[in-house]
C-alpha cells in the first residue's frame, strides 16, 4: 500500500455558539488517510465524529458552528483556504460524502434520476443519455429493486433504506479519490449492508481512500486498515486495526471492545462502560474520560494527557498507556 497522504487533518477545532454559551465539538483533532486506505473513525454518539467529517468539506452550518483552528490538507491543498467555487469542484468529484441522513442531501423536488444525472454531468464530460444509463447501472449495483422505475421516483416515494442506497450510489459513481462515509448502512438490513460493504471494498481495491465513521466495532474489524477512536471531542487512541483489537492502550477503547457481544455460549451480561458521556457544555477538567475511567488518578484531573507515541503508528491519550498496552487483553 502506498503511504502518501490523501487527507491530512491537523489540529482541527470546531465550536458551536448557542444563545447561552459556547461548546467545543472538536478539540485539536489530527488524523490522516493514506492512498488506498480505509480508516475507521469510531466512538459513541456525540463524540464529534460527524462534525469532524463535515468540517473537512466546510459543511458545518455557520452559524452556529465555527471552525476555530486547524488545517485540512487534501492532496496537498488546504481545503479550509478554498472559496465556495473551488470547493464545489472538489465536492462530489474528488471527495464524496455519504451522509447519515439521506433526506438532508437529496432534493425533495427532483426525481432520483435527475439528481444522479446532474451530479454526473456537473463533474464529467458525458451526454445526458450516457449519464442516465450509468446512473441506472449504479442503482442496480446498490441493489435497488426495479431500478429503471425508481429513476423516475421522488425521494419521499422511497423507503429510508432505498434513499440511503441512492446516496451511496451518488457518492461512488464518480470514482472519487476519497469517500467520507458517515454511518453509511445504518438504515439498511444486514443483507444489503453486506452488499454495500462489498462495493466499498471494490472501490478500496481501486485505490479510493475511505474515511468510515461508525460506532460499530464489528464494521471496524471487517472493513478498516487503521482506527481512530474519539471520545468527547478528542482523539483517544489511534492504531492499526489489529493493534486496536489486540493491544488497546486507552481505557475507553478497552471499554468499547469489552462491550462487544461474545459468541461463547455463555449468558453473561454485556460489560457496559460505567457512567454517561459528559455534556459538551461541562466536560471534566483534564482527561475527558476520567469520570468513567477505572484507572483515573489525580493527574488525570489536573492535565489533559497528550497523544503518546507507543510505536508502529500506535498513539493513545492516556497517562498510563504504556502500561495498558502491555496488559493482557483478549477481545471477543
N, C-alpha and C positions, 0 to 999 in steps of 0.2 A: 504494500500500500504506500502511495506517495504521502509525504508529510507536509506539503505546502499548505499553509492556512488558506482556506476559502473564507472563513469567518473568524474574526478576532475581536471579541468584545473586551474592552479594557476599562476597568474601574467605573462601571455604569451605575449611576444612582438616579432614581426616579421618585418623585414625591407627588402626593395628591393634596390639593388645597380645598378644604371644606369651609363652610361658614364659620365654624367654631375653632378649627385648628388645622394643623398640617401633619401628615404622617408619611413616613418613608416606606414605599412599597418595595423598592430595590435598593440595596445598600452596598455600594462598592463591589459589584459583581464583575468578575472576569471569567471568560470561557472561550475556548477555541473549538472550531470544527475543521478538520483537515479534509483534503480532497478525497472523495470516495468513502468517507467515514460516516457512521451513524452514531450520533451522540445522544444519549438519553438525559433529559433534564427531569428529575423526579423529586417529589415532595408532596406534602399534604396540601389540600385546598387552602388558598390564601397565602402561600409562602412567597409568591412573587414570580412564579414560572411564566404565567401568561403575560404579565406586564413586561417581563424581560423580553419575551418574543415579540410583542407589539412594538417595543422600543427600537428593535433592530431596524424596522422599516418606518420609524417615526409615525406609528399609527396610534400612539397613546392619545386619547382625546384631551385637547388642551383649549380652555380649562376643562376639568380641574387638574389634569395631570401635567407634570413638567419634568423634562429630562434635565436634571440639575448638573450632572457632570458625566464625563466619560467619553469614550470614542468607540465607534463600531466600524471596523475595517472589513470590507468585502472585496476580496481580490485586490487588496492594496489601497482602496479608496475609502475614506471616512464617510459613511452614509449620513452621519449627523451634520455634515457640512454641505450636503447637496440641497438644491432648491426643489420645489414641488415637481417641476417639469422633469428634472433629471431623475428623481425618484420614481416617477410614473414609468419611465423607460426601463427601470430595473424591476419594479414590482410586477409579478406575473411571468415575465420572461426569464430573467436571471435568478430571481428569488421568488418562489411561490409559497403561499401560505394556505394551510388547511385550518380553517377556523373551527373552534369548538362548537359554535352556534351557527349553522349554515344559513339561517334566515337573516343573520346580521350581514351576510356577504352577498346573498342572492337578491336581485331586484324583484320585488313582487309584481312589477308592471310588465316584465318581459318574459316571453316563453323561454324554456330551458335551452332550446336550440339556438335562439337568438343570442343568448348570453355567451354560450360556448363559442359560437362563430365569431362574435365580436372580439372575444379575447384572442382567438387565433389570428384574425385579420389585423388586429392592432399591433401585434408583435411579430408578424411574419408576412412574407410576400406570397399570398395564397388566394386563389379565387374563392368566391362565396360557395360555389358548388363543391370544391375540394374540401373547404373548411367544414361544410355541413356533413360530408361523408366521414371525415376524420373525427368530428365530434360524436357522431353516431357510433363509430367503432369504439370510442373510449367509454361511452355509456354501456356498451356490451362488455367491455373489459372489466368494468367495476360491477358487473352482474346486475344491472338494472333490467328487469323484465320488460319485454315489448319496447325496446329502446327506440325503435323508429317512431312509435306513437308518443313516447314520453318527450321526444324532442319538441312536440307542439304543446306540451303541458306547461302550466304556470307553477311556480314553486309551491303554492298553497295546495295544489292538487296532488302533491306527492307526500308520502309519509316522511317523518323525520329522518329515518334511515336512508331513504332514497335521496333526500336533499343532501345528506352528508356525502353520499356516493357521487353526486353531481359535483360537489365541491372538490372531492378527491380527484375526479377526472379532470376538472378545470386546472387544478394545481399541477398535475403530472403531464398533461398532453403537450406542453410547450418545451419539454425536456430541459428544465431549469438546472442551473449549477447547484442550487441549494433549495431544499424544501424544508420549511418550518411547519411541522405537524403538531398542532395543539389538540391533544386527545382525539386523534383522527377517527377512531372507531367506537366512540362512546355510545352512539345511538344504534349500533349495528349488532345483529346476532352473531354468535360465535362462528358460524359457517362463513358469513360474509366477511367477518373480521379476518379469518384465515386467508381468504382470497385477497383482501386489501393488503395485508402484510406481505403476501407473496409478490404482489405487484410492486410494493415499496422495495422489496429485496431485489427485484429485477432492475429497478431504477438504480439501486445502490451498486449493482454489478457493472452498470454502465457509467460509473464514476460520478453519479449525482450524490452530493453530500446531503445529509439529513440531520436536522435537529428535532428530535422526537420528544415531545412534552407529555408526560404521563404520571399517574400516581400508582400504576400497576407494575410491581416488580417482576411479575411473570412476563409482561411485554418487554421489559428491560432485558431480561435473560434471553429471550428469543431473538431480539432484534438488534441490540446495541453492541458496538465495539468498546465504547467508553461511556462512563456515567458521571454526571454532575448532580450531587444531592443538595437541594436547597431547603433551608428552614428559616422561617420568619424573616424574609428579605435578604438573607445572606447565604453564601456558599458554605455548606458544612463539610463537604468532602468531594473529592474528585479522584477517579482512578479508572483503570481498565475494568471491564465488566467482571472478569474473573477475580481480580483483586477485591472488588467491592463485595462479591458474594462469598469469598473465602477468607479474606483478611480485612473486614471492615474496621476502620480506626476511629470512627466517631460514634459516640453513644446513640445518637439519633439514627444513624444508618443501621446500627445493630438492632435498634428497636423496630425499624421498618422491616428488616429481614425476619425478626422473630415473630412478627405478626402475620407472616405468610402461612396459610394452612398447609400442614404437612401430611403427606399420604402415608401415615404409619399404621393406620388401622385403629389407633387409639382415639378415645373421645375426649381428650383433654381440651379445655377451653383455650381459645386463641390468646396469645400474650399481647395485651394492649399496652401502648405507651401510656404511662400514668399522666394525669393532668390534662390540660387543654392548651391548644395553640394560643399564645398570647395575642391580645388585641394590638394591632399596629399603632394604636394611639398610646399604648402603655407597655412597650417592650421592656423586659427586665434589663437592668444595667449589666454591663459585661457581656457574657455569653447569653444569647437569647434562649438557649435551650436549658439553662441551668436550673430553672424551677421544676423541670421534669426529669432531670438527669440523676441517675443513681450514684454517679461518681463526683458530683459537684463539691467544691470546697471553696474557701474564702477568696482565692484568686479569681475564680470564675465570676464572682460578682463585681470584683474591682476592675478587671480588664477584659476587653474583647480579645479572645485568642486569635492570632493571625493564622493563615493557612500555612501549616508546617509541611515542608518537603520531606516525604518519607522514602523517596527513591522510586525509580521506574515510573515517574509521572503521577505518583500517588501523593495527594495532599489532603490534609484534614485540619480543620479549625478547632482544635481541642488541645488543652494543656497537657493531657496525658495520652495523646495519640500514639506516641512512640511505644507506650506500654500496651495499649489496647490492640495494636496491630500484631503483637506477639502473643496476645491472649487467645487461647484456643477458641475457635468458633466454627460450628458446622451448621450451614444453612439447610433449610428443607428443600 
